[in-house]
Amino acid sequence: MAKRKWTVAEVRTLGTVTDVETAASVLGIGRTTAYRLARSASFPVPVLRVGHRYVVAVENLLKAIGADSGADPAV
């Protein structure tokens, strides 16, 4: 299965926070690896634990993919 290519504009439409699976997809990380990294505090961006969920601030995700440059490349 091919990995989805995210654009900066698509990431911005996610809102304020997103789930760890979506964040992992944006970063090109698989689901199982994403949860393992989140549990070990090794995910590439800060992850918050809210109850039984892991969430990622979209602002941090945008920084991680280099969205500060103003360009809108496919990620």
mmCIF file of the N, C-alpha and C atoms, coordinates in Angstrom:
data_MODEL
# 
_entry.id   MODEL 
# 
loop_
_atom_site.group_PDB 
_atom_site.id 
_atom_site.type_symbol 
_atom_site.label_atom_id 
_atom_site.label_alt_id 
_atom_site.label_comp_id 
_atom_site.label_asym_id 
_atom_site.label_entity_id 
_atom_site.label_seq_id 
_atom_site.pdbx_PDB_ins_code 
_atom_site.Cartn_x 
_atom_site.Cartn_y 
_atom_site.Cartn_z 
_atom_site.occupancy 
_atom_site.B_iso_or_equiv 
_atom_site.pdbx_formal_charge 
_atom_site.auth_seq_id 
_atom_site.auth_comp_id 
_atom_site.auth_asym_id 
_atom_site.auth_atom_id 
_atom_site.pdbx_PDB_model_num 
ATOM 1   N N  . MET A 1 1  ? 0.843  -1.177 0.000  1.00 0.00 ? 1  MET A N  1 
ATOM 2   C CA . MET A 1 1  ? 0.000  0.000  0.000  1.00 0.00 ? 1  MET A CA 1 
ATOM 3   C C  . MET A 1 1  ? 0.891  1.243  0.000  1.00 0.00 ? 1  MET A C  1 
ATOM 4   N N  . ALA A 1 2  ? 0.589  2.186  -0.878 1.00 0.00 ? 2  ALA A N  1 
ATOM 5   C CA . ALA A 1 2  ? 1.377  3.412  -0.977 1.00 0.00 ? 2  ALA A CA 1 
ATOM 6   C C  . ALA A 1 2  ? 1.020  4.360  0.171  1.00 0.00 ? 2  ALA A C  1 
ATOM 7   N N  . LYS A 1 3  ? 2.049  5.058  0.645  1.00 0.00 ? 3  LYS A N  1 
ATOM 8   C CA . LYS A 1 3  ? 1.810  6.030  1.710  1.00 0.00 ? 3  LYS A CA 1 
ATOM 9   C C  . LYS A 1 3  ? 1.164  7.277  1.127  1.00 0.00 ? 3  LYS A C  1 
ATOM 10  N N  . ARG A 1 4  ? 0.286  7.862  1.888  1.00 0.00 ? 4  ARG A N  1 
ATOM 11  C CA . ARG A 1 4  ? -0.383 9.089  1.463  1.00 0.00 ? 4  ARG A CA 1 
ATOM 12  C C  . ARG A 1 4  ? 0.599  10.252 1.507  1.00 0.00 ? 4  ARG A C  1 
ATOM 13  N N  . LYS A 1 5  ? 0.510  11.131 0.532  1.00 0.00 ? 5  LYS A N  1 
ATOM 14  C CA . LYS A 1 5  ? 1.318  12.353 0.507  1.00 0.00 ? 5  LYS A CA 1 
ATOM 15  C C  . LYS A 1 5  ? 0.443  13.494 1.008  1.00 0.00 ? 5  LYS A C  1 
ATOM 16  N N  . TRP A 1 6  ? 0.841  14.114 2.101  1.00 0.00 ? 6  TRP A N  1 
ATOM 17  C CA . TRP A 1 6  ? 0.109  15.230 2.693  1.00 0.00 ? 6  TRP A CA 1 
ATOM 18  C C  . TRP A 1 6  ? 0.683  16.549 2.206  1.00 0.00 ? 6  TRP A C  1 
ATOM 19  N N  . THR A 1 7  ? -0.181 17.512 1.926  1.00 0.00 ? 7  THR A N  1 
ATOM 20  C CA . THR A 1 7  ? 0.278  18.862 1.640  1.00 0.00 ? 7  THR A CA 1 
ATOM 21  C C  . THR A 1 7  ? 0.175  19.670 2.926  1.00 0.00 ? 7  THR A C  1 
ATOM 22  N N  . VAL A 1 8  ? 0.886  20.774 2.976  1.00 0.00 ? 8  VAL A N  1 
ATOM 23  C CA . VAL A 1 8  ? 0.824  21.653 4.145  1.00 0.00 ? 8  VAL A CA 1 
ATOM 24  C C  . VAL A 1 8  ? -0.608 22.148 4.335  1.00 0.00 ? 8  VAL A C  1 
ATOM 25  N N  . ALA A 1 9  ? -1.282 22.475 3.242  1.00 0.00 ? 9  ALA A N  1 
ATOM 26  C CA . ALA A 1 9  ? -2.666 22.949 3.330  1.00 0.00 ? 9  ALA A CA 1 
ATOM 27  C C  . ALA A 1 9  ? -3.570 21.894 3.964  1.00 0.00 ? 9  ALA A C  1 
ATOM 28  N N  . GLU A 1 10 ? -3.374 20.638 3.608  1.00 0.00 ? 10 GLU A N  1 
ATOM 29  C CA . GLU A 1 10 ? -4.179 19.559 4.201  1.00 0.00 ? 10 GLU A CA 1 
ATOM 30  C C  . GLU A 1 10 ? -3.897 19.417 5.687  1.00 0.00 ? 10 GLU A C  1 
ATOM 31  N N  . VAL A 1 11 ? -2.640 19.528 6.068  1.00 0.00 ? 11 VAL A N  1 
ATOM 32  C CA . VAL A 1 11 ? -2.289 19.424 7.489  1.00 0.00 ? 11 VAL A CA 1 
ATOM 33  C C  . VAL A 1 11 ? -2.939 20.571 8.260  1.00 0.00 ? 11 VAL A C  1 
ATOM 34  N N  . ARG A 1 12 ? -2.929 21.766 7.694  1.00 0.00 ? 12 ARG A N  1 
ATOM 35  C CA . ARG A 1 12 ? -3.534 22.918 8.374  1.00 0.00 ? 12 ARG A CA 1 
ATOM 36  C C  . ARG A 1 12 ? -5.031 22.730 8.594  1.00 0.00 ? 12 ARG A C  1 
ATOM 37  N N  . THR A 1 13 ? -5.703 21.959 7.755  1.00 0.00 ? 13 THR A N  1 
ATOM 38  C CA . THR A 1 13 ? -7.143 21.746 7.915  1.00 0.00 ? 13 THR A CA 1 
ATOM 39  C C  . THR A 1 13 ? -7.478 20.773 9.042  1.00 0.00 ? 13 THR A C  1 
ATOM 40  N N  . LEU A 1 14 ? -6.475 20.173 9.649  1.00 0.00 ? 14 LEU A N  1 
ATOM 41  C CA . LEU A 1 14 ? -6.719 19.187 10.718 1.00 0.00 ? 14 LEU A CA 1 
ATOM 42  C C  . LEU A 1 14 ? -7.239 19.823 12.003 1.00 0.00 ? 14 LEU A C  1 
ATOM 43  N N  . GLY A 1 15 ? -7.076 21.120 12.146 1.00 0.00 ? 15 GLY A N  1 
ATOM 44  C CA . GLY A 1 15 ? -7.542 21.785 13.357 1.00 0.00 ? 15 GLY A CA 1 
ATOM 45  C C  . GLY A 1 15 ? -6.401 22.057 14.314 1.00 0.00 ? 15 GLY A C  1 
ATOM 46  N N  . THR A 1 16 ? -6.712 22.121 15.583 1.00 0.00 ? 16 THR A N  1 
ATOM 47  C CA . THR A 1 16 ? -5.718 22.443 16.601 1.00 0.00 ? 16 THR A CA 1 
ATOM 48  C C  . THR A 1 16 ? -4.887 21.230 16.989 1.00 0.00 ? 16 THR A C  1 
ATOM 49  N N  . VAL A 1 17 ? -5.551 20.095 17.156 1.00 0.00 ? 17 VAL A N  1 
ATOM 50  C CA . VAL A 1 17 ? -4.860 18.844 17.494 1.00 0.00 ? 17 VAL A CA 1 
ATOM 51  C C  . VAL A 1 17 ? -5.370 17.738 16.593 1.00 0.00 ? 17 VAL A C  1 
ATOM 52  N N  . THR A 1 18 ? -4.573 16.695 16.503 1.00 0.00 ? 18 THR A N  1 
ATOM 53  C CA . THR A 1 18 ? -4.966 15.518 15.739 1.00 0.00 ? 18 THR A CA 1 
ATOM 54  C C  . THR A 1 18 ? -4.515 14.277 16.490 1.00 0.00 ? 18 THR A C  1 
ATOM 55  N N  . ASP A 1 19 ? -5.040 13.145 16.097 1.00 0.00 ? 19 ASP A N  1 
ATOM 56  C CA . ASP A 1 19 ? -4.663 11.895 16.765 1.00 0.00 ? 19 ASP A CA 1 
ATOM 57  C C  . ASP A 1 19 ? -3.285 11.448 16.289 1.00 0.00 ? 19 ASP A C  1 
ATOM 58  N N  . VAL A 1 20 ? -2.685 10.565 17.036 1.00 0.00 ? 20 VAL A N  1 
ATOM 59  C CA . VAL A 1 20 ? -1.314 10.134 16.750 1.00 0.00 ? 20 VAL A CA 1 
ATOM 60  C C  . VAL A 1 20 ? -1.242 9.368  15.430 1.00 0.00 ? 20 VAL A C  1 
ATOM 61  N N  . GLU A 1 21 ? -2.289 8.674  15.039 1.00 0.00 ? 21 GLU A N  1 
ATOM 62  C CA . GLU A 1 21 ? -2.275 7.952  13.768 1.00 0.00 ? 21 GLU A CA 1 
ATOM 63  C C  . GLU A 1 21 ? -2.203 8.905  12.588 1.00 0.00 ? 21 GLU A C  1 
ATOM 64  N N  . THR A 1 22 ? -2.966 9.986  12.641 1.00 0.00 ? 22 THR A N  1 
ATOM 65  C CA . THR A 1 22 ? -2.933 10.967 11.565 1.00 0.00 ? 22 THR A CA 1 
ATOM 66  C C  . THR A 1 22 ? -1.582 11.661 11.531 1.00 0.00 ? 22 THR A C  1 
ATOM 67  N N  . ALA A 1 23 ? -1.084 12.052 12.693 1.00 0.00 ? 23 ALA A N  1 
ATOM 68  C CA . ALA A 1 23 ? 0.236  12.694 12.765 1.00 0.00 ? 23 ALA A CA 1 
ATOM 69  C C  . ALA A 1 23 ? 1.304  11.769 12.193 1.00 0.00 ? 23 ALA A C  1 
ATOM 70  N N  . ALA A 1 24 ? 1.222  10.506 12.517 1.00 0.00 ? 24 ALA A N  1 
ATOM 71  C CA . ALA A 1 24 ? 2.177  9.533  11.998 1.00 0.00 ? 24 ALA A CA 1 
ATOM 72  C C  . ALA A 1 24 ? 2.086  9.432  10.479 1.00 0.00 ? 24 ALA A C  1 
ATOM 73  N N  . SER A 1 25 ? 0.889  9.447  9.947  1.00 0.00 ? 25 SER A N  1 
ATOM 74  C CA . SER A 1 25 ? 0.703  9.404  8.500  1.00 0.00 ? 25 SER A CA 1 
ATOM 75  C C  . SER A 1 25 ? 1.370  10.597 7.830  1.00 0.00 ? 25 SER A C  1 
ATOM 76  N N  . VAL A 1 26 ? 1.192  11.783 8.417  1.00 0.00 ? 26 VAL A N  1 
ATOM 77  C CA . VAL A 1 26 ? 1.820  12.990 7.879  1.00 0.00 ? 26 VAL A CA 1 
ATOM 78  C C  . VAL A 1 26 ? 3.342  12.838 7.868  1.00 0.00 ? 26 VAL A C  1 
ATOM 79  N N  . LEU A 1 27 ? 3.883  12.230 8.909  1.00 0.00 ? 27 LEU A N  1 
ATOM 80  C CA . LEU A 1 27 ? 5.332  12.076 9.047  1.00 0.00 ? 27 LEU A CA 1 
ATOM 81  C C  . LEU A 1 27 ? 5.881  10.841 8.335  1.00 0.00 ? 27 LEU A C  1 
ATOM 82  N N  . GLY A 1 28 ? 4.999  10.024 7.772  1.00 0.00 ? 28 GLY A N  1 
ATOM 83  C CA . GLY A 1 28 ? 5.446  8.819  7.080  1.00 0.00 ? 28 GLY A CA 1 
ATOM 84  C C  . GLY A 1 28 ? 5.818  7.678  8.000  1.00 0.00 ? 28 GLY A C  1 
ATOM 85  N N  . ILE A 1 29 ? 5.185  7.639  9.171  1.00 0.00 ? 29 ILE A N  1 
ATOM 86  C CA . ILE A 1 29 ? 5.438  6.604  10.173 1.00 0.00 ? 29 ILE A CA 1 
ATOM 87  C C  . ILE A 1 29 ? 4.231  5.668  10.228 1.00 0.00 ? 29 ILE A C  1 
ATOM 88  N N  . GLY A 1 30 ? 4.471  4.393  10.353 1.00 0.00 ? 30 GLY A N  1 
ATOM 89  C CA . GLY A 1 30 ? 3.395  3.424  10.459 1.00 0.00 ? 30 GLY A CA 1 
ATOM 90  C C  . GLY A 1 30 ? 2.687  3.488  11.803 1.00 0.00 ? 30 GLY A C  1 
ATOM 91  N N  . ARG A 1 31 ? 1.474  2.936  11.851 1.00 0.00 ? 31 ARG A N  1 
ATOM 92  C CA . ARG A 1 31 ? 0.630  2.992  13.048 1.00 0.00 ? 31 ARG A CA 1 
ATOM 93  C C  . ARG A 1 31 ? 1.285  2.337  14.258 1.00 0.00 ? 31 ARG A C  1 
ATOM 94  N N  . THR A 1 32 ? 1.770  1.125  14.097 1.00 0.00 ? 32 THR A N  1 
ATOM 95  C CA . THR A 1 32 ? 2.363  0.398  15.221 1.00 0.00 ? 32 THR A CA 1 
ATOM 96  C C  . THR A 1 32 ? 3.595  1.123  15.752 1.00 0.00 ? 32 THR A C  1 
ATOM 97  N N  . THR A 1 33 ? 4.443  1.573  14.852 1.00 0.00 ? 33 THR A N  1 
ATOM 98  C CA . THR A 1 33 ? 5.634  2.311  15.252 1.00 0.00 ? 33 THR A CA 1 
ATOM 99  C C  . THR A 1 33 ? 5.258  3.608  15.951 1.00 0.00 ? 33 THR A C  1 
ATOM 100 N N  . ALA A 1 34 ? 4.230  4.281  15.447 1.00 0.00 ? 34 ALA A N  1 
ATOM 101 C CA . ALA A 1 34 ? 3.792  5.546  16.042 1.00 0.00 ? 34 ALA A CA 1 
ATOM 102 C C  . ALA A 1 34 ? 3.386  5.357  17.501 1.00 0.00 ? 34 ALA A C  1 
ATOM 103 N N  . TYR A 1 35 ? 2.604  4.337  17.784 1.00 0.00 ? 35 TYR A N  1 
ATOM 104 C CA . TYR A 1 35 ? 2.183  4.112  19.167 1.00 0.00 ? 35 TYR A CA 1 
ATOM 105 C C  . TYR A 1 35 ? 3.354  3.694  20.046 1.00 0.00 ? 35 TYR A C  1 
ATOM 106 N N  . ARG A 1 36 ? 4.273  2.917  19.495 1.00 0.00 ? 36 ARG A N  1 
ATOM 107 C CA . ARG A 1 36 ? 5.454  2.532  20.270 1.00 0.00 ? 36 ARG A CA 1 
ATOM 108 C C  . ARG A 1 36 ? 6.279  3.768  20.609 1.00 0.00 ? 36 ARG A C  1 
ATOM 109 N N  . LEU A 1 37 ? 6.480  4.650  19.636 1.00 0.00 ? 37 LEU A N  1 
ATOM 110 C CA . LEU A 1 37 ? 7.231  5.883  19.874 1.00 0.00 ? 37 LEU A CA 1 
ATOM 111 C C  . LEU A 1 37 ? 6.508  6.802  20.859 1.00 0.00 ? 37 LEU A C  1 
ATOM 112 N N  . ALA A 1 38 ? 5.190  6.885  20.746 1.00 0.00 ? 38 ALA A N  1 
ATOM 113 C CA . ALA A 1 38 ? 4.419  7.737  21.664 1.00 0.00 ? 38 ALA A CA 1 
ATOM 114 C C  . ALA A 1 38 ? 4.530  7.225  23.100 1.00 0.00 ? 38 ALA A C  1 
ATOM 115 N N  . ARG A 1 39 ? 4.417  5.917  23.280 1.00 0.00 ? 39 ARG A N  1 
ATOM 116 C CA . ARG A 1 39 ? 4.516  5.336  24.625 1.00 0.00 ? 39 ARG A CA 1 
ATOM 117 C C  . ARG A 1 39 ? 5.889  5.539  25.249 1.00 0.00 ? 39 ARG A C  1 
ATOM 118 N N  . SER A 1 40 ? 6.926  5.543  24.407 1.00 0.00 ? 40 SER A N  1 
ATOM 119 C CA . SER A 1 40 ? 8.288  5.681  24.934 1.00 0.00 ? 40 SER A CA 1 
ATOM 120 C C  . SER A 1 40 ? 8.781  7.127  24.908 1.00 0.00 ? 40 SER A C  1 
ATOM 121 N N  . ALA A 1 41 ? 7.877  8.064  24.628 1.00 0.00 ? 41 ALA A N  1 
ATOM 122 C CA . ALA A 1 41 ? 8.211  9.501  24.557 1.00 0.00 ? 41 ALA A CA 1 
ATOM 123 C C  . ALA A 1 41 ? 9.283  9.782  23.509 1.00 0.00 ? 41 ALA A C  1 
ATOM 124 N N  . SER A 1 42 ? 9.273  9.020  22.411 1.00 0.00 ? 42 SER A N  1 
ATOM 125 C CA . SER A 1 42 ? 10.258 9.181  21.348 1.00 0.00 ? 42 SER A CA 1 
ATOM 126 C C  . SER A 1 42 ? 9.634  9.631  20.031 1.00 0.00 ? 42 SER A C  1 
ATOM 127 N N  . PHE A 1 43 ? 8.354  9.972  20.036 1.00 0.00 ? 43 PHE A N  1 
ATOM 128 C CA . PHE A 1 43 ? 7.690  10.429 18.808 1.00 0.00 ? 43 PHE A CA 1 
ATOM 129 C C  . PHE A 1 43 ? 8.380  11.713 18.352 1.00 0.00 ? 43 PHE A C  1 
ATOM 130 N N  . PRO A 1 44 ? 8.510  11.947 17.049 1.00 0.00 ? 44 PRO A N  1 
ATOM 131 C CA . PRO A 1 44 ? 9.261  13.112 16.547 1.00 0.00 ? 44 PRO A CA 1 
ATOM 132 C C  . PRO A 1 44 ? 8.722  14.474 16.975 1.00 0.00 ? 44 PRO A C  1 
ATOM 133 N N  . VAL A 1 45 ? 7.475  14.555 17.399 1.00 0.00 ? 45 VAL A N  1 
ATOM 134 C CA . VAL A 1 45 ? 6.905  15.802 17.921 1.00 0.00 ? 45 VAL A CA 1 
ATOM 135 C C  . VAL A 1 45 ? 6.270  15.496 19.269 1.00 0.00 ? 45 VAL A C  1 
ATOM 136 N N  . PRO A 1 46 ? 6.099  16.502 20.127 1.00 0.00 ? 46 PRO A N  1 
ATOM 137 C CA . PRO A 1 46 ? 5.490  16.245 21.435 1.00 0.00 ? 46 PRO A CA 1 
ATOM 138 C C  . PRO A 1 46 ? 4.088  15.632 21.320 1.00 0.00 ? 46 PRO A C  1 
ATOM 139 N N  . VAL A 1 47 ? 3.834  14.651 22.154 1.00 0.00 ? 47 VAL A N  1 
ATOM 140 C CA . VAL A 1 47 ? 2.550  13.949 22.196 1.00 0.00 ? 47 VAL A CA 1 
ATOM 141 C C  . VAL A 1 47 ? 1.951  14.134 23.581 1.00 0.00 ? 47 VAL A C  1 
ATOM 142 N N  . LEU A 1 48 ? 0.661  14.449 23.622 1.00 0.00 ? 48 LEU A N  1 
ATOM 143 C CA . LEU A 1 48 ? -0.056 14.579 24.884 1.00 0.00 ? 48 LEU A CA 1 
ATOM 144 C C  . LEU A 1 48 ? -0.932 13.353 25.080 1.00 0.00 ? 48 LEU A C  1 
ATOM 145 N N  . ARG A 1 49 ? -0.974 12.863 26.303 1.00 0.00 ? 49 ARG A N  1 
ATOM 146 C CA . ARG A 1 49 ? -1.862 11.748 26.631 1.00 0.00 ? 49 ARG A CA 1 
ATOM 147 C C  . ARG A 1 49 ? -3.119 12.347 27.234 1.00 0.00 ? 49 ARG A C  1 
ATOM 148 N N  . VAL A 1 50 ? -4.259 12.119 26.618 1.00 0.00 ? 50 VAL A N  1 
ATOM 149 C CA . VAL A 1 50 ? -5.542 12.615 27.097 1.00 0.00 ? 50 VAL A CA 1 
ATOM 150 C C  . VAL A 1 50 ? -6.425 11.394 27.328 1.00 0.00 ? 50 VAL A C  1 
ATOM 151 N N  . GLY A 1 51 ? -6.529 10.996 28.574 1.00 0.00 ? 51 GLY A N  1 
ATOM 152 C CA . GLY A 1 51 ? -7.253 9.760  28.876 1.00 0.00 ? 51 GLY A CA 1 
ATOM 153 C C  . GLY A 1 51 ? -6.502 8.588  28.260 1.00 0.00 ? 51 GLY A C  1 
ATOM 154 N N  . HIS A 1 52 ? -7.184 7.864  27.392 1.00 0.00 ? 52 HIS A N  1 
ATOM 155 C CA . HIS A 1 52 ? -6.566 6.727  26.704 1.00 0.00 ? 52 HIS A CA 1 
ATOM 156 C C  . HIS A 1 52 ? -6.065 7.098  25.317 1.00 0.00 ? 52 HIS A C  1 
ATOM 157 N N  . ARG A 1 53 ? -6.193 8.375  24.939 1.00 0.00 ? 53 ARG A N  1 
ATOM 158 C CA . ARG A 1 53 ? -5.802 8.835  23.603 1.00 0.00 ? 53 ARG A CA 1 
ATOM 159 C C  . ARG A 1 53 ? -4.464 9.559  23.641 1.00 0.00 ? 53 ARG A C  1 
ATOM 160 N N  . TYR A 1 54 ? -3.777 9.492  22.521 1.00 0.00 ? 54 TYR A N  1 
ATOM 161 C CA . TYR A 1 54 ? -2.585 10.303 22.301 1.00 0.00 ? 54 TYR A CA 1 
ATOM 162 C C  . TYR A 1 54 ? -2.962 11.356 21.267 1.00 0.00 ? 54 TYR A C  1 
ATOM 163 N N  . VAL A 1 55 ? -2.631 12.620 21.528 1.00 0.00 ? 55 VAL A N  1 
ATOM 164 C CA . VAL A 1 55 ? -2.918 13.685 20.573 1.00 0.00 ? 55 VAL A CA 1 
ATOM 165 C C  . VAL A 1 55 ? -1.651 14.504 20.315 1.00 0.00 ? 55 VAL A C  1 
ATOM 166 N N  . VAL A 1 56 ? -1.627 15.116 19.146 1.00 0.00 ? 56 VAL A N  1 
ATOM 167 C CA . VAL A 1 56 ? -0.478 15.909 18.715 1.00 0.00 ? 56 VAL A CA 1 
ATOM 168 C C  . VAL A 1 56 ? -0.989 17.280 18.303 1.00 0.00 ? 56 VAL A C  1 
ATOM 169 N N  . ALA A 1 57 ? -0.322 18.334 18.751 1.00 0.00 ? 57 ALA A N  1 
ATOM 170 C CA . ALA A 1 57 ? -0.671 19.689 18.339 1.00 0.00 ? 57 ALA A CA 1 
ATOM 171 C C  . ALA A 1 57 ? -0.275 19.861 16.870 1.00 0.00 ? 57 ALA A C  1 
ATOM 172 N N  . VAL A 1 58 ? -1.212 20.310 16.059 1.00 0.00 ? 58 VAL A N  1 
ATOM 173 C CA . VAL A 1 58 ? -0.958 20.485 14.633 1.00 0.00 ? 58 VAL A CA 1 
ATOM 174 C C  . VAL A 1 58 ? 0.152  21.515 14.410 1.00 0.00 ? 58 VAL A C  1 
ATOM 175 N N  . GLU A 1 59 ? 0.232  22.521 15.250 1.00 0.00 ? 59 GLU A N  1 
ATOM 176 C CA . GLU A 1 59 ? 1.295  23.532 15.137 1.00 0.00 ? 59 GLU A CA 1 
ATOM 177 C C  . GLU A 1 59 ? 2.677  22.870 15.196 1.00 0.00 ? 59 GLU A C  1 
ATOM 178 N N  . ASN A 1 60 ? 2.864  21.935 16.125 1.00 0.00 ? 60 ASN A N  1 
ATOM 179 C CA . ASN A 1 60 ? 4.145  21.226 16.230 1.00 0.00 ? 60 ASN A CA 1 
ATOM 180 C C  . ASN A 1 60 ? 4.388  20.336 15.016 1.00 0.00 ? 60 ASN A C  1 
ATOM 181 N N  . LEU A 1 61 ? 3.323  19.750 14.507 1.00 0.00 ? 61 LEU A N  1 
ATOM 182 C CA . LEU A 1 61 ? 3.417  18.907 13.317 1.00 0.00 ? 61 LEU A CA 1 
ATOM 183 C C  . LEU A 1 61 ? 3.849  19.742 12.113 1.00 0.00 ? 61 LEU A C  1 
ATOM 184 N N  . LEU A 1 62 ? 3.272  20.926 11.975 1.00 0.00 ? 62 LEU A N  1 
ATOM 185 C CA . LEU A 1 62 ? 3.638  21.828 10.868 1.00 0.00 ? 62 LEU A CA 1 
ATOM 186 C C  . LEU A 1 62 ? 5.114  22.229 10.954 1.00 0.00 ? 62 LEU A C  1 
ATOM 187 N N  . LYS A 1 63 ? 5.585  22.492 12.155 1.00 0.00 ? 63 LYS A N  1 
ATOM 188 C CA . LYS A 1 63 ? 7.005  22.835 12.333 1.00 0.00 ? 63 LYS A CA 1 
ATOM 189 C C  . LYS A 1 63 ? 7.891  21.661 11.926 1.00 0.00 ? 63 LYS A C  1 
ATOM 190 N N  . ALA A 1 64 ? 7.479  20.447 12.284 1.00 0.00 ? 64 ALA A N  1 
ATOM 191 C CA . ALA A 1 64 ? 8.262  19.265 11.993 1.00 0.00 ? 64 ALA A CA 1 
ATOM 192 C C  . ALA A 1 64 ? 8.391  19.000 10.490 1.00 0.00 ? 64 ALA A C  1 
ATOM 193 N N  . ILE A 1 65 ? 7.388  19.398 9.732  1.00 0.00 ? 65 ILE A N  1 
ATOM 194 C CA . ILE A 1 65 ? 7.448  19.164 8.276  1.00 0.00 ? 65 ILE A CA 1 
ATOM 195 C C  . ILE A 1 65 ? 7.978  20.371 7.527  1.00 0.00 ? 65 ILE A C  1 
ATOM 196 N N  . GLY A 1 66 ? 8.402  21.396 8.256  1.00 0.00 ? 66 GLY A N  1 
ATOM 197 C CA . GLY A 1 66 ? 9.004  22.547 7.626  1.00 0.00 ? 66 GLY A CA 1 
ATOM 198 C C  . GLY A 1 66 ? 8.023  23.518 7.003  1.00 0.00 ? 66 GLY A C  1 
ATOM 199 N N  . ALA A 1 67 ? 6.817  23.603 7.549  1.00 0.00 ? 67 ALA A N  1 
ATOM 200 C CA . ALA A 1 67 ? 5.789  24.484 6.993  1.00 0.00 ? 67 ALA A CA 1 
ATOM 201 C C  . ALA A 1 67 ? 6.062  25.954 7.260  1.00 0.00 ? 67 ALA A C  1 
ATOM 202 N N  . ASP A 1 68 ? 7.058  26.249 8.080  1.00 0.00 ? 68 ASP A N  1 
ATOM 203 C CA . ASP A 1 68 ? 7.391  27.643 8.381  1.00 0.00 ? 68 ASP A CA 1 
ATOM 204 C C  . ASP A 1 68 ? 7.952  28.373 7.171  1.00 0.00 ? 68 ASP A C  1 
ATOM 205 N N  . SER A 1 69 ? 8.383  27.640 6.153  1.00 0.00 ? 69 SER A N  1 
ATOM 206 C CA . SER A 1 69 ? 9.014  28.256 4.995  1.00 0.00 ? 69 SER A CA 1 
ATOM 207 C C  . SER A 1 69 ? 8.039  29.009 4.110  1.00 0.00 ? 69 SER A C  1 
ATOM 208 N N  . GLY A 1 70 ? 6.749  28.793 4.301  1.00 0.00 ? 70 GLY A N  1 
ATOM 209 C CA . GLY A 1 70 ? 5.743  29.458 3.496  1.00 0.00 ? 70 GLY A CA 1 
ATOM 210 C C  . GLY A 1 70 ? 5.391  28.691 2.227  1.00 0.00 ? 70 GLY A C  1 
ATOM 211 N N  . ALA A 1 71 ? 6.172  27.694 1.878  1.00 0.00 ? 71 ALA A N  1 
ATOM 212 C CA . ALA A 1 71 ? 5.879  26.884 0.694  1.00 0.00 ? 71 ALA A CA 1 
ATOM 213 C C  . ALA A 1 71 ? 4.813  25.864 1.031  1.00 0.00 ? 71 ALA A C  1 
ATOM 214 N N  . ASP A 1 72 ? 4.226  25.264 0.033  1.00 0.00 ? 72 ASP A N  1 
ATOM 215 C CA . ASP A 1 72 ? 3.205  24.248 0.238  1.00 0.00 ? 72 ASP A CA 1 
ATOM 216 C C  . ASP A 1 72 ? 3.601  22.960 -0.489 1.00 0.00 ? 72 ASP A C  1 
ATOM 217 N N  . PRO A 1 73 ? 4.731  22.368 -0.106 1.00 0.00 ? 73 PRO A N  1 
ATOM 218 C CA . PRO A 1 73 ? 5.162  21.154 -0.783 1.00 0.00 ? 73 PRO A CA 1 
ATOM 219 C C  . PRO A 1 73 ? 4.358  19.945 -0.327 1.00 0.00 ? 73 PRO A C  1 
ATOM 220 N N  . ALA A 1 74 ? 4.325  18.920 -1.140 1.00 0.00 ? 74 ALA A N  1 
ATOM 221 C CA . ALA A 1 74 ? 3.756  17.649 -0.693 1.00 0.00 ? 74 ALA A CA 1 
ATOM 222 C C  . ALA A 1 74 ? 4.721  17.071 0.325  1.00 0.00 ? 74 ALA A C  1 
ATOM 223 N N  . VAL A 1 75 ? 4.175  16.552 1.403  1.00 0.00 ? 75 VAL A N  1 
ATOM 224 C CA . VAL A 1 75 ? 5.008  16.023 2.487  1.00 0.00 ? 75 VAL A CA 1 
ATOM 225 C C  . VAL A 1 75 ? 5.119  14.538 2.357  1.00 0.00 ? 75 VAL A C  1 
# 
